[in-house]
Amino acid sequence: MRERLESACGGRGRALILIALLALGLGLRLDYAIRAPNHAVDDARAYARISRALFEGEGFSQGDGPGYRHLQAASNYSPGLPLLVAGIYEIRGAADERAARIVLALLSSLAVPFAFLLGRRLGGPTAGLIAAAPTAIYPATLEYGGMLMTEPLGTAVLAGALLAFLHAGDVRRPWPWVGTGLLLGALAMLRPEYAVLVPLLPVLGVLRLRRDTGRFDRGSLAGPALALACACLVVLPWTIRNFVVFDRLVPISTGGGQVLYEGSYLPAGPDPERFTPVFLEEHPWIGRELAAQPGPIYRGQAAALLAAREHPGENTDTALRGMAVDAYTHALVHEPLRLGGFLAGKFWLAWTGAARDVMREPIWRALQIFLLVAAAVGLVVGLLRRSFEAVLLATVFAAFTLVQLAFIASPRRTLVLVPELGALAGLGLAWSVARLRGDSLPP
């Protein structure tokens, strides 16, 4: 075992560094999970309420009674995390949120070795260690581990899915394709926007096999088709449940029209935090109507009231989706420059914004920018070397960016890409050092 680890790391010294990074990543995650030092955000409280309701037999809801009526529908939230946490509660025999956070910390800590493996594939063991380091200590991910949130677990699931996908193309056997599909389905259940990878990765798999074999045949289609089928198999039971409950097709969750409309609202600019004050200023009657309810005013509630007035009798999500398409179309035709600036602002916010307040501190702000710059260098190097791993990561980044441009842009949604950013940064730094020394990286 020790010999294999040292061989994978390129020596005993690197193996010890990797072990230290694994211990650091796990220790920090467990510390945040046990202490829960951060005030939970709204989504975390909603996930906690839904998980408890599932455990107590109240169904997929945020609870019942006057104190819960102002909350948005539970169906707007992704089902993956609450179902997992409710399962942990069932095993534990009590709604023990700290136990759930500990289990999630153990699972999310897998992102550290996965980052190493991705970096090693891109640029060797040194690049792998560079990838593992920020993954182990990234503060925003750690803080979200102190509450029930999808992002820490998503980092491990996405990196695991990409590694399984790459391994499937290497060995040409069915089980890695099965693993790829199951992990992609689990990822989609964590956040519906990640479902964009469910068809995308099998298509890339077909193209890779076509490149390697020089032809399309049944063998080049079977593995990717198996991955697609397994991903759909994970999601299908929930889709059937939603069809029974809503009497319409809802693959994972409702609320897609809401976040699409909020993401298309040009008057508020790219920052979604400005949506509510700007929207209520434009529609003061909505503010007056919502002022009577207990608790804060949520963006979704305000948008839903406008949809109900402008499209009476129509499903709210469908109406908001149509309103978003109309807004984007109008801007494209009549205000293309403003739309371009709006989308550029969303891009900048998504990739350089602070996912948590801690990321505004100079040291962590510097780490974030340095990671992005080094990853950009690594991406260019990988693409110039025609590395399939780099093509894969470029495709994933492009898909996630397009989702951010269309819907609400948030730096929180890019947190799941920290292992992949670290892997590309590892390649970029390893290549830069090699160039300075006059050496070359292994192909």
N, C-alpha and C positions, 0 to 999 in steps of 0.2 A: 504494500500500500504506500509506504513512504517513498519507495523507488519510483512508483508511478507518478506520485505527486511531484517529486523533484524533477522527473522527466518532463511532465506537463508544464512546469514552471520554468524550466531551463536552468535548474540548479537549486542547491539547498538554500541559498540566501533568498532567492525569490520565493521559494516555497514558504519560508518562515514569514516573509512579508505578507504573503497571501493569507496565511493562517491568522496573522495579527489583524489584518483587515476584516476577515470573516468574524473574528471574535469581537472586534470593535463594532462592526455593523450590527451584530446580534445583540451585544450588550447595550448599545444606545437604544435600539428598538424596544428591548425589554424594559429599560429604564423609563422610557416615555409611556409605554403601555401600562406599567404598574403605577407610576406616579400620576399619570394623566394631568400634567402641569398646565395645560392650556385650556382656555375657555372654549368650549365646543361651538363650532359654527352652526348656522341654521340647518344645513344639510345633515350634519352629524347628529343633531338632536332628532331630526326626522327619521333617520335610519335607526336610531335607538328606539324611538316610539314604535316604528313598524316592526322591528325585531321582537320587542316585548309583546306587541299585540299578536304576532304569529305564535309566539310561545304560549300565550295565555288563551289561545283558541278564538281570538277575535278577528282572525283573517288578516288579509293584507290591508291594513288601515293604520291611521295615526291615532286611533282611539275614538271614543264617542263622547257626546255631551257638549254643553255650551262652550266649555273651554277649548274645544278642538275645532269648532266650526269655522273659525277664521283661517285655518291652515289649508294649504293647497292639497289636492287629492293625492293620496298615497300612490296611486297608479302613475303619477308623474315621476316617481323615483324608480331607479333601477332595482330590479328584484334580487340580483345576485348576492349582494352583501347582506341584506336582511334575512334571506333564506339561509345563508351560511351561518350567520350569528344565531338565528333561532335554532338551527341544528346543534350548535355548540351549547346553547342553553338547555336543550333537551338532554344532551349527554351529561351535562353538569347537574341537571335536576333543578336548576334555578336560573332566574334571569340575572346572571352574574356578568356584568359588562366588563369588569376587569379581566375575568377569565377569557372572555371573547377577544379582548384586545391583546392578551398574551398569545393566544393561538394565532391571531392575525400577524403579530410581530414575528413569530417563528416562521410563518409562511412568507412574509414579505422580505425577511432577511435572505431568502434564496436569491434575491435580486443581485446580491454582491457576487457570489460565485458565477451567476449567469453573466454578469457584466464582464467578469474576467474572461470567460469562455468566448464571448463575442469579440472582445478586444484582441484575444489571442488569435482568433480566426482572421481578423483584419490585419494585424501588424505584429504578431508574435507575443511572447510572454510579457515583455516589458509593457507593450501597449495594453495587455490584459490587466496588469497591475495598476496602470494609470486609470483604466476604466473602473476598476473596483473601488479605488480610493474615494472619488466623489459620491459614488453610489452608497458607500458605507456611511458617510457623514452628512449628506445633503440635508440641511436643517428643515426645509419646508416639508420634506417627506417624513422626517422624524416627528415633527409637530403634529402632522395629520395622523401619525400612529398613536398619538395620545388621545384620539377620539375615534369614533366609528366612521371611517371614511374609506372610499374605494381606491384612492390613489396609491397608498403604500402597497397594497396587495396587487394592484394593477401593474406596478413596475416589475414584479416577479412573474406574473402571468404572461405579460407581453414578451419579456425577454425569453422566458421558457418556450413560448410558442415559436418565436423566431429561431431559437436553437433547434427545436424539434423539426422545424421546416427545413433548415439547412442540412440537418442530419438525414432527413428523409431523402433529399436529393443526392446525398453522398452514397447511401447504402442501397437505395432502390428496393426497400422492403416495406411491407404494409404497415407494421406497427408504428414507426415514426410518423407516418401520415395520419394514423388514428390519433396519436398524441397531439399532433398539430391541430387537428380538427376539434378535439375536445377542449384544448386550451383556448382556441379562438372562440368557441362557443361560450366558454366560461368568461372570457374577456368581454364579449358582447353583453352578457348578462350583468357584468359589473357596470358598464356604461354603454348605452345603445349606440353612441357615435363610433365606438370601436368596431361595430359590426361592419364597417366599411372594409375591414381586412378579411372578412369571411369569404367574399368572392375574389378579392384582390390577390391574396397569397396563392390560392390554387392556380390562378391564371399565370402568375410568375413561375410557379412550379412547372407548368406545362411548357412555358417558354424556355426555362432552364434545361429541361429534359430534351426539348427540341434542339437546343444549341449543342448539347453534349452528344446526342445520337445522330443529329443531322436529318431527322425525319419525324413526322407525326405518326404514331401508331397507338395501338390499344394500351401498350405498356406505359407510354408517356402520359396517357390520360387517366389511367386507373388510380394511381396514387393521389393526384390532386383531387379527383372526383371523390375518393374515399374521405379525404380531409374535409371537403365541402359537406359531404353527407353527415359526417360525425359532428361538425359544428352545428348544422341544422338540427341534429338529433338532440343536442343539449338545449337548444332554444325552443324546440317544438312543443314540449309539454306546457310551457308557460304561455305560448302562443294560443294553444287550444284552450287553456284556462281563460285567457283574455277574451277569446271569441265567445265563450259561453257567458262571461260576465258582461261584456259590452255589446254583444250582438254585432260586432264588426271586427275587421282584421286589425289587431294591435300586436305586432310581433313581439315587442318587449315591454314598452311603456308608452303612456300617453305623454303629452306635453311637448312633442317635437315641433308642432306648429307654434307653440308659445315661444320657445327659445329661438325659432327661426324668425318670428316677427320681431322679437326684442333685438335680435342681431341685425335686422334690416332697418332699424329706426335711426336714420341718419341725424335727426336733430339732436340726439343725445351724444353723438360722437362714438368713438370706438369703445369707450369704457362703459361696461354694463352697469356700473355703480351710479352712473348719471342718468340711467333710464327713468327711474321712478320720479325724481324731482322734475326733470324736464317734461316727462309725459303728463304728470299731474298739473304742471303749469299750463300746458297746452289744452288739457281737458279738466278744468277745475271741478266740474260736476262729479267726476270720478272720485276725486279727493274728498269731497263732501260726503259722498255715499259710503266711502270706506272708513271715514273718520269715526263712525259710530261703533265700529267693531272693536273687540279687545285685541291687544297685541299690535305688532308692526304691520305696515302695509307691504305686501309682497308684489313684485313686478307682475307675476302671473295673474294675480287677482285684478290688477288694474287693466291689463291687456284683455282679460276675459270679459270685463264689463263693456269695453269698447266693441269687442266682437259681437257681444249679445245685442248691442244697440244697432250696429250696422248690418248684422246678418241674423235677424231674429229667427229662431226655430232651427238654425243650422248648428251642427256640432261645433263646439268652441274651437277644438284643435284644427278641424278642417277649415273653419272660417279664418283663423289666424294664419294658417299656411297660405291660403289664397291672398290674404292681405299682405303677407310678406313678399310673395311673388309679384304682386302689383307694385309694391314699394320699390323693389329692386328694378323691375322693368321700367318704371317711371324715371328712376334715377339714371339708369343706363341710357335712356333716350334723351332726357331733358337736362340732366346734370352729370354727364360722364366724368368731368374733372373732379367734382365733389365726391362722386362715388369712388373714384380712384384713390383720392386722399383718405376717404373713410376706410377703405379696405387696407390701404397701406398702414393706417393707424392700428387697425385690428391685428395685422401681421406683427407689427412692432410690439404691441402690448402682449400678444400671446407668447412671444419668444423672449422678450427682455423684461417684462413686468415682474413684480414681486408676488409670488404665490402666497407668501406670508410676510408679516411685518419684519420678521427676522432677516429676510432676504434684502432688506433695505440697509442693513448695517454694512459699512464699507468693505469688510473682509469678505462677506458672503456675496455682496454685489460684485466684487472683483472676481470671485470664483465663478459666478454665473457668466459674466462676460468673457472671462478667459476660456471657460469651457466651450462657449458658443464659437469663439474665434478659432480655437484649436480644432473643434469638430468640423468647422467649415473647411479648414485646411485638409483635415483627414478625409473629408468627403471628396474634395477635388482630387486628392492623391489616389484614393480608391477607385474613383471613376476613370481616371487616366490610366490606371493599371488594369482596367476592365474587370475589377473584382466583383463577383456576383454579390458578395456580402454588402459591398458599398451600394450597388444598384438596389438591393433589397431595402436597405435603410433609407436611401434617398426616396424610394417609392413610399415607404411608411411615413416619412416626414412630410412628403408632399400631400399624402392623403389626409393626415391629421391637420395640416395647415389649411387645406381647402375646407374642411369641416369647420375650423375656427373662423374662416372668412365668411362662410355662409351663416353660421349660427352665432351665438354669443362667443366672443373672444375672451379667453381667460388663461393666464399663466398657470393656473391650477391644472388645466387639462394637458399641459405639456410635461407635467411632472413624471408621468409614466414613461417618458422617453429618456430619463436621466441615464439608465444603463447604456442605451444606444448612443446618446451623446458622449458619454464617457468612453465608449469603444472607439468612436470616430476621433475623439480628442486624443486618445492613446495612439492611434495611428498617426495623426497629425504631428504630435510631439515626437514620437519615435522617428518619424521620417525627417523632421527638422533637425534633430540631434544627429542622425546618421549623415545628413547632408553636410552639416557643419564639420563632422569628423572625416568626411570623404568616404564614408562607408555606404553600404546599400542594405535596404531591408530585404529579407527573404521574400520571394514572390508569393 
